Amino acid sequence: HWGEVSEVYARHPALVGGLPVRFEVWVTDLRTFAPLASGEILLEFEAPGGATTALRGWSPSPPGMFHVDGELPAAGGYRWRLTVAASGLRERHELGEVTVYRDAGAAANDSAMLHNFTPCARA
């Protein structure tokens, strides 16, 4: 996803409500075209009523790659966004709508699961 000053690319397994998940998020500073070497990212899932589940990632390792670990919200539809914050850089990426599934089988049966981010197998 391209922003004004950053580009983000992420991989994740199927999004299953209530389960732990790891997102691998790569961030590039578009002002220098270098991988972001420090900072933090915030991945938010906002429910229709406004309740938000937030997952954070700090200190990329290697440079540019953040790990974001946490528990997903309950199954349902959400708006999701990713905020990048580093020295001299702050940008919010609005990623649109996403579905968190009740189980892996439901996710596998929904071709819409391939949204803005690329799913990957969890190691």
C-alpha positions as CSV (number, residue, x, y, z in Angstrom):
1,H,0.0,0.0,0.0
2,W,1.5,3.3,-1.1
3,G,1.2,6.5,1.0
4,E,2.7,9.9,0.6
5,V,5.9,9.1,2.5
6,S,5.8,5.4,3.1
7,E,5.0,2.1,1.4
8,V,3.9,-0.9,3.4
9,Y,3.6,-4.5,2.4
10,A,2.5,-7.3,4.7
11,R,2.0,-11.0,4.9
12,H,-0.2,-12.8,7.4
13,P,-2.0,-16.1,7.9
14,A,-5.8,-16.4,7.6
15,L,-7.5,-14.0,10.0
16,V,-9.3,-16.1,12.5
17,G,-11.1,-14.4,15.4
18,G,-9.7,-14.8,18.9
19,L,-6.5,-16.5,17.8
20,P,-3.0,-15.2,18.0
21,V,-1.5,-13.9,14.8
22,R,1.8,-12.6,13.4
23,F,1.9,-10.0,10.7
24,E,5.2,-9.5,8.9
25,V,5.1,-5.9,7.7
26,W,7.8,-4.3,5.5
27,V,8.0,-0.5,5.5
28,T,9.9,1.6,3.1
29,D,10.6,5.3,3.6
30,L,9.6,6.8,0.2
31,R,11.7,9.9,0.8
32,T,14.9,7.9,0.7
33,F,13.6,4.6,-0.7
34,A,15.4,2.9,2.2
35,P,13.8,0.3,4.6
36,L,12.7,1.9,7.8
37,A,15.4,1.2,10.3
38,S,13.5,2.2,13.5
39,G,10.1,3.2,14.7
40,E,6.8,1.5,15.4
41,I,3.7,0.4,13.6
42,L,0.2,0.2,14.8
43,L,-2.4,-2.1,13.1
44,E,-6.0,-1.4,14.1
45,F,-9.2,-3.3,13.4
46,E,-12.3,-1.0,14.0
47,A,-15.7,-2.7,14.4
48,P,-18.9,-1.0,13.1
49,G,-19.7,0.3,16.6
50,G,-16.3,1.9,16.9
51,A,-14.5,-0.6,19.2
52,T,-10.9,-1.0,18.1
53,T,-8.4,-3.8,18.6
54,A,-4.8,-2.5,18.2
55,L,-1.7,-4.6,17.5
56,R,1.8,-3.0,17.7
57,G,5.2,-3.8,16.2
58,W,8.5,-2.1,17.3
59,S,12.1,-2.1,16.3
60,P,12.3,-3.7,12.8
61,S,14.7,-6.6,12.4
62,P,16.1,-6.7,9.8
63,P,15.7,-3.0,8.9
64,G,12.3,-2.5,7.2
65,M,10.6,-5.6,8.6
66,F,8.3,-5.4,11.6
67,H,6.7,-8.3,13.4
68,V,3.3,-7.5,14.7
69,D,2.0,-10.1,17.2
70,G,-1.3,-10.2,19.0
71,E,-4.8,-11.7,19.3
72,L,-7.3,-10.9,16.6
73,P,-10.8,-9.6,17.5
74,A,-13.9,-11.7,17.3
75,A,-15.1,-12.9,13.9
76,G,-16.8,-10.1,11.9
77,G,-16.3,-7.3,9.5
78,Y,-13.8,-4.5,10.3
79,R,-12.2,-1.4,8.8
80,W,-8.4,-1.7,9.2
81,R,-5.6,0.8,9.1
82,L,-1.9,0.7,9.7
83,T,0.0,3.7,11.1
84,V,3.8,4.1,10.7
85,A,5.6,6.3,13.2
86,A,9.3,7.0,13.1
87,S,11.6,9.9,13.6
88,G,10.3,12.5,11.1
89,L,7.8,10.2,9.6
90,R,4.1,9.6,10.6
91,E,1.6,8.2,8.2
92,R,-1.7,6.4,8.4
93,H,-2.6,3.9,5.7
94,E,-6.4,3.3,5.4
95,L,-6.7,-0.3,4.2
96,G,-10.4,-0.6,3.7
97,E,-12.6,-3.4,4.9
98,V,-11.4,-6.8,6.1
99,T,-13.1,-9.9,7.4
100,V,-12.0,-11.8,10.5
101,Y,-13.3,-15.4,10.1
102,R,-14.8,-17.7,12.7
103,D,-12.4,-20.5,11.7
104,A,-9.7,-21.4,9.2
105,G,-12.2,-23.4,7.0
106,A,-14.4,-20.3,6.6
107,A,-11.4,-18.2,5.6
108,A,-10.2,-20.9,3.1
109,N,-13.7,-20.9,1.5
110,D,-13.8,-17.1,0.9
111,S,-11.9,-15.9,-2.1
112,A,-12.2,-12.3,-0.7
113,M,-9.6,-13.2,1.9
114,L,-6.9,-12.0,-0.5
115,H,-7.4,-8.4,0.3
116,N,-4.8,-5.7,0.4
117,F,-2.3,-7.9,2.2
118,T,-0.9,-11.3,1.1
119,P,-1.6,-14.3,3.4
120,C,1.2,-16.6,4.2
121,A,1.7,-19.8,6.1
122,R,2.7,-19.4,9.8
123,A,6.1,-20.8,10.6
